[in-house]
């Protein structure tokens, strides 16, 4: 708070001095002492300031800028010898510039704070010693040391040590992640506890954090359709206002009315309407682990009517898990799991790893397995203790005589879209394990939030078979799905929805779904942290796996569109039109016009700044 007060004081010091001189002009003694009207001092200084900035802006943009109207108005006050009006117009404009600058700075701070998260130095292993070097001197292949409380300076792989690492600056996750040897770490993340030795793989702009900063900077330059319209409108608006002011003067013969029109009609609020909202919206998203690529994407996302999801790695975790265990022939569920896990110990298959994870979670101690054999497309077998154990799919049933209960159990699990695995011990079916991909815990809530926000078309696209797709869709709350799709067929489905005049968002993992992400109106890549392809291919890159960010980003984009419309039609167009009408009728003075003009401009920036704190209300 103290720093903010100092910033305001510093920004307003210059206009404050001018104000004091204006106040002094009210005292006859000051006029007698100086021998001239003190109002001329701020009129000349402020007029010169505005003239210089206007000429500079006109040269740079190569077109008539908004400031031209104010400069002409101030010069006109000299002709009618209303020096006080000219000085106050200039003062209000300078105060407005200062307040707009400070408020705009606030909207940019969210992005600037990200840049500060990268340390300027790093501890690097050189000749067997840890030495502090500038970050720019760190190279790929170096080894850096990250101590507790320090930020990771590079992208790399842990080669020694373990730590809890806060990655919220990249993926928005509030809980630190436990990192062990071999794990990846990313520049900008914080080592909370423990120390790490990291093998450097990426530095500087090549790191994930560097790409985030680059994308955000590009986003601020990426103009949406509304902003382009506002820029074009402002360019034509200035000459039209000049002609209107001349017409009013010729019709009424009152130069004050023309001056008032010139002051009130400056399209500053219109020019600020979209970029301030875009900067605030992009900054909000970046703080929470989502990269929105500029005004075009922000506006398009706000118009989304259909959301299509890839299944594996998006709605699901992409890693199988044991869903149920059923025991037969006097065996217990614990015995079935123990035999199955022991037989699978030497297998590298994802299903085997799922069984082993389940056994470890249940605290089961495994016996060593001998004579391990893997049969592709069938299963595995091994000797566990003195028992011959086989774990495999329903093809095992072809070689066995089994009860109706066993066959029914396997068929029931497969009808749910799960993989049924039979556990056979010494020629007898001991049990049936059901393994399936696991949905993300927040997937059902995310789908519900999308529906609550007004998205009516929600569908899942997958290459899996229909039974698996149906099971997953039902579990997450999606009623429409397409199964058995090849990558090219996913593209056709996206085009099909677009042909129905839907504005389509495609959500995928950013690598396998790259083509679909590109062709959709808005492509959203999940878990893009450290994935160059995802960051490049998607319009929105979610750095973590938080699905709830999807409805949040749609809500943020809709809020940004609403703010932009308010800025343009309420604070810019309406204020200008009403002000010019009052000025033309002689019901407003140049001083009043300057006040109203600046209030409208600051209102635009303050209204946009609300997006920095936007949060979607959960149901």
N, C-alpha and C positions, 0 to 999 in steps of 0.2 A: 504494500500500500504506500509506504514512504517513497519508494522509487517511482511509483506511478504519479504521486503528487509532484515530485521533482520534475518528471517529464512534462507534466502539464504546465508547470511554472516556466520551465525553459522555453517551451513552445509558444507560450503566450507573452513572453517578455517583450518582444519586438512590437506586437500590436498594443501591448499595455502601455509602452512609452508613448506611442502615437495617441492613445486615448487620453493620457494625462495632458498632452499638449493641446488636444481639442478642448478639454475641460478648462485649461488655463485661458483659452480664448474668450471665455465668458466674463473674465475680469478686465475692466477698462484699464486698470493700472498696468497690466501686462502688455496691452496693446500700445499704451503710451511709452512704455519702456523700450519696446522693440521698434516702434515706429511703423509697424505694419501689422496686418491681421495674422495672428499666429496660426490660424486655420490653414494658411498657405503652406506651412511646413509639412504637415502630414499629407496634404493634397499632392504636393510635388513629390515627396518621398514615396508614398504609396502608389501614386500614379506612375512614377518611374519604375517601381518594382513590377507592377502589373503589365506595363508596356514591354519591359524586357522579357518577362516570362511568356507573354503572348507572342511576341515576335519570334522568340526561340522555338516555341511549340509550333507555330505556323510554318517555320522553315523546316523543322524536323518532319512534320506530317505532310507538308506540301499541300495544305488546304486551309481554308478559313476555320479557325478554332473558336470555341465558345468564348474565350477571353476577349475576342475582338469586340463583342457587344459591350462589355464592361468598359473597355478602354475608350470606345467611341462615346459612351455615356458620360464618362468622367471629363473628356475633352469638351463635351457639350455643356457641362455645368460651368465651365470657364466662360463660355459665350454668354450665358444668362447671369453670370456673376453670382451664382449660388455656390460659393466655395465650400460652405459647410456641408451641403448635400453631397458634393463631389468627394470631400474628405471622408464623410461617414460611409459612403458607398465603398470607397477603397478600403476603409478599416474593416467593414463587415466582410468584404471578400477575403482579406488577409486572415481574419479570425476564422472564417469558414475553412480556408485552406489548412490552417493549423489543426483545427478540430478534425477535419476529414483525414488529414495525414496521421494523426494519432489513432483514430479509430481504425483506419486501414492497416496501420502497423499491428494493431491487436489481431486482426484477422490473419495476418501473415505470420504471427509469432508461433502458431501451432506448427507450421512447417519449419520455421527457423530453429525451433527447439529440437527438432529431429536432427538437424545438422550438427548441433552442439554435442550430440551423444557420442560422436566418434572421438576417441582420445587423440591428442596431437603427438604423443610419444608412445613408444612401446619398448618393453624389455626383451631384447633379442640375444640369443646365444651366439656369441662370437669368440672363437678361440678358447672355448671351454668356460667362458665367463658371461654372466648376464650383464648386458650394458644397455643404458637408455639411449635410444636413437629417435630421431624425428620419424614420424609415421611414413613420410615420403621415401625414407631410405629402406624400409622393410620390403623384401622381395619374396617372390614365390620360392618355396623350398626352405626358407628360414624357419627357425623354431622360436616362438615367442612364449613368454611366461605371463600368465594372468593371475594376479593375487586376489585374495578376498576383497570385495569392495571396488575392484577395478572393472572397467568396461573392456570387452574383447575388441581388439583393434582391427582384426582381420577375419576373413572366412577361412576355416580350416578344420583339421581333424585332431582330436585329442590323442596324444601319444603317451601321456603319463598324467596321472592324477584323476580326481573325480571332484565334482562340485554340483551345487544347485545353481542353475543359471536362469536369471530373469530375462526372458525373451519378449517381454511385453512391448518393447519399443518397436519390434518387428511384426509380431503376430497378434498383439493385443491380449494374449493370455495373461491373466493376473497371477497365476500360481507358477513359481519357478519350476523348471524341468531338471530332473536329475540326470547328469551327464557323466558317463563312464568312458573308459579308454575305448577309442574307436568311434565315438560319437562325433557328430558335426556340431560346430559352434559358429556363430555368425557375428560379424562386426556390429557394434552398437548394443549388444546384449550385456548384461551385468553379471559378474561372478559374485554370487551372494555369499556362499560358504565354500571353503576348499580352494585349492590352487590347481591350475592347469598348465601343462605344457602343450602347446598347439603347433602342429605342422601347418605352415602357411600355404593355402591353396589359391586364395584370391586376395588382392589388396586394392585399396582406393576405390575408384569408380566401378571396378569389376565386381566388388562384393555385392551381396544381396542388398545391404544397406545403401551402398552407392547407387544401385539401380533404383531403389525406392526414391532417393533424393532426385535423381535424374527424371524419373517419371513424374514426380510431383511438380518439378520446375516446368516440364513440358506441358503438364496439365494446365498450369496457369496461363500458358501462351495459347492453348488450344481453345479457340472460340466456338461457342455454340451458335445455333441459328438465331436465337434471340439476341445474343450479343452482336452478331453481325448486322442484324436489322437495326439495333439501337445505334451502332456506329454509323451506318448509312443514313439513318434518319437524322442524327445529329449533324452530319455533314450538309444535308439539304436544309435543315432547319434554320441555321444561322443566316444564310442569304434571304430566306423567306421573312425572317423577323426584321432584318434590315429594311426590306421593302415595306413591311407593315408599319414600321416606325416612321418611315418617310411619308407614307400615305396618311397616317394619323396627323403628322405635323402639317401636311399640306391642307388637310380638311379642317383642322381646328385652329391652326396657327399657333398652337401652344407647344413649345419645345420641351417643356417639363413632361408632358404626356409621352412624347417620343422617347425621352430619356428613361422614364419609368418602364416602358415596354422593353427597352434594351437590357435593363438591369434584371428584371424578373424573368426574362425569356432565356437566360443562359442555360443550355442543356446539360449542366454539370450533373444533375441528379440522373438524367437519362444515360449519360456516359458511364456513370458509376453503377447503374442498376444491376447489370449482369456480372461484371468481373468481381465485384465485392462478394456476391453470393457464391460464385464459383470458388473463389479462394477460401471462403469460410467453409463451404461444404467439403472441398477436397482436404482441407486441413483437419476437419473433424474426423473424416474417414481414415486419414493417415495415422492419427493418434491411436486409432482402435484396430489397426492392422489390416486396412483395406486400401488399395490403390485405385483411385478413380481417375481415368485418363482424360481429365479436362471437361470443358463446358459441353462439348458435343455429347460425351458419354453421360454426364450428369443430367442433361435435359432428356436424352433418349431413355435413360433408366426411369425417369419420372413418368414416362408414358407407357411403361411395360404393361401388357395385358395378358401375356402367357409366359409361363416359366417351365422349361423342359429340363429334366435332370438325367444325367448319366447315373447308373446304379453303383457299380463297383468303384469304391474309393471316394464316392461322393455322398450318396445316401447310406452306404455301408462302409465299414472300416477297411474292406478289402482283405481281411484276414479271417479265415474260418475259425469257428469255435464249437466246442461240444455243446449241443443244445439239450440232449436228453440221453439217458441211459436206461435200458430195460433189460432185466435179468431173466434167465430161463433155467430150467433143469436143476433147481436147487442152489444155483449160484447167487451171490449177492451183487448189488450194483458196484460196491467197492472192489470185489474180486474181478468183476468184468473189466473195470477200468484198469486195475493193476496188471492183469494179463495183457490187455491191449497195449498199454503204455510200454511195458517191458519189451514186447515184441517189436514195437515201432522205434526203439531207441536209436537204431543205426540208420533210420530212414531220414531223408532230407525233404520228403514231400510235405507241402503245407498242411495237409490233413494230419499227418503224423505229428507235426509240431503242435497242432491244436490239441491232440490227445495228450501229449506230454505236458503242455501248459495246464490242462485241466488236472492231471495227476499231481503236478507240483502245487497247484493252488489248493488241492485237497490234502496235501501233506503226505502223499503216498510214497513210501520208499520202494524203489524198484530193484528187482533181482537182475543180475546180469543175464543177457541173452546170448545163446550160441547158435551156430549154423543159420545165420540170418540169410534169407533169400527174398528177393523182390521180384514179383511177377507183374510186368507192365500191364496196366488195364485190369488188374485183378486184385492185387493186394500184396501182403508180406506174410512170411512165416518164419518162426524161430523156435528154438527150444528154450523154455523158461523153467529153470529148475529141472524137474523130471518130466515136464509136460510139453507136448508139441502144440504150439499155439499158431493159429492163422487169423489174420485180420484182413478182411477184404469186402468188396462190394457184393451185390446180390448174385453175381455169377457163381459164387461159391455154392449156392443152393442147387445148382445143376448137378453137382456131384454128390449130393447128400439127400438123405430122406429126413425131412423135418416136419414139425407139427404145423398145423394151421395157424397157431398163435404166432409162431416165428415169422411165417410168410406175411401174415396180416400186419404185424408190427413194422416190418420192412416197407411194405406197400404204403402204410399209413404215413410213415415219415417221408417217403419219396413224393407222396401226394401233396405234402406241405412244402415241396421245393427243397428238401434237405437231402444230403447224401447219407444213405443208410449203410452202416458198416457192421458186418457180422463178426463176432468174436467166437472162434471155434477152438475148444480146448479138448485135446485127445479125441478128436472126431465128433465131439458133441457141441451143439450151438449153446454157448454159455450166455450170450446176450447180444443186444443190438445197440450200437452207438449211432446217434444222429448228429451229423456235422453240417454246419451251414455258415454262410457269411453273417456277420453281426451288424445290425443297423447301428448307426450313430445314435447315442442317447438323446440328442437334441433334435433328431430328424422329425419326429411326430409334432413337436412343439413348433418347429420352423414351418411345417406345412400348414398347421392351424393358424399361425400368424399371417402367412401369405393370404389365406382365405379371408381372414379377418380384415386384411388391408384392402380387399376388393379384387384380388387376382382370382378369376374364375377358372381359367384354363391352367391346370397343373398336370403334367404328364411325366412318366418315367420312360427312358429309352435304354434298352440293354441288349446285349448279344446273348444273354442267357436264355434258357428254354422258358416256355410259358408258365410252367408250374412254379419255377423259382421266382420269376418276375411277379407272378400273382401273389405269392407269399410275402415278398418284400413290400410290394405296393400296399397290400392290406395292412401290414404291420406299421407302416409310416403314415397311412391315411390317404394314399393316392388312389383314385378310382380309375384313372385312365393310364394305360401303359402299352408299350410296343415291345415285343420280345423277339429274340432271334435276329437282331439287326446287325448287319455288317457296317463298318464305318461309312461307306458310301450311302447306305440306306438311311443312316442317321441324318445325313445331309438332306436327303429327299424329304424326310419327315419335317425338318426345320423349314424347308421351302414350302411344304404343304400348309403349315400353320401360317406362314407369311402370306401365302396366297389367299387365306381367309381374312386378310387385313388385320391379323394379330401382330402386335409389336412383341417380338420374341426374345426372351433371355434364355441362353443355354448355359447350364451349370455343369462343369466337368472337372477332371483333375488337371487339365491344362496341357497334357502331353498326348495321350491317346485320343483325346477329344479335340485336338487342335483345329482341324478343319471345321468342325461344327461350331466351335467358339468364334471362329473368324466370320462365318457366313451368317450367324445370328445377328439380330439388331444390337444385342448386348451380350458379349461373351464373358462369363464369370468363371475364373479358375480357382479351384479350391486348393488349399495347402501349397501355395506357390513359393513358400519360403525356400530360397536356395535353388529354385528351378527357373533358369533363364528363359526356357521356352514358354513357360506359363506366363511369366511377366510380360513377354513380348506379344504373345498371341491373344491374350485376353484384354477386354476393355476394362474389366474390373478384376484385380488380382487380390484374393483373400490370402494373406500370408500364413494364416493358421488354418485349422480345421473346424472353426466355430461356425456351424451352419446358421446360427441365429443372426449372424452378420448379414445374411442375404436379405431377410425382410427389413433389417435395419437400414441397409443401403438403399433399398427401394423406397422406404419411408423417408429417408434423408433426401433422396432425389426429388420425390414429390413435394416435400417441404421447400426445397430449393426453387423448384418451378413456381410454387405459390408465392414465395418471397420475391422472385424476379418480377412476376406479374404485378404484385403490389408496388414494387419499386417503380416500375415503368408507368403504370396507369394511375396510381394514386399520388405518389410523391413527385413524379416528373411531369407527366402529361397534364393531369388534372390541375396541379398547382400552377403550372405555366399558363394554361388556357384561362383559368379563372383570373390569375394575376394580370395577364395581358388585357383581359376584358375590363377589369377595374382600372388599369392604367389608361386605357383608351378613353374611358369615361371621366377621367380626372378624379377618381375616387381613391387613388393610391399615389403616394409620393415616392420619389426615387429612394429615399431612406427606408421607407417601409418595404419597398420592393427588394432592397438588398437584404433586409432581415428575413423576409419570407423565403427568398431564394436560398440563403444559407441554411435556414432551418430545414428546408426540404432536402438539401444535399446531405446534411449530417444525418437526417432521418433515414435516408437510403442506406448509409453505411451501418448505422446502428441496427436497422432492421435486418440487414444481411448478417451482422455479427451474431444474431440469435442462433444461426445455424451451427456455430461453434459448440454450443451446449446442447444440440438436439439429441434427444434420446427417445426411442419409440416406446410407448407405454405397453407393457406386457399385459396379457389378459389373465 
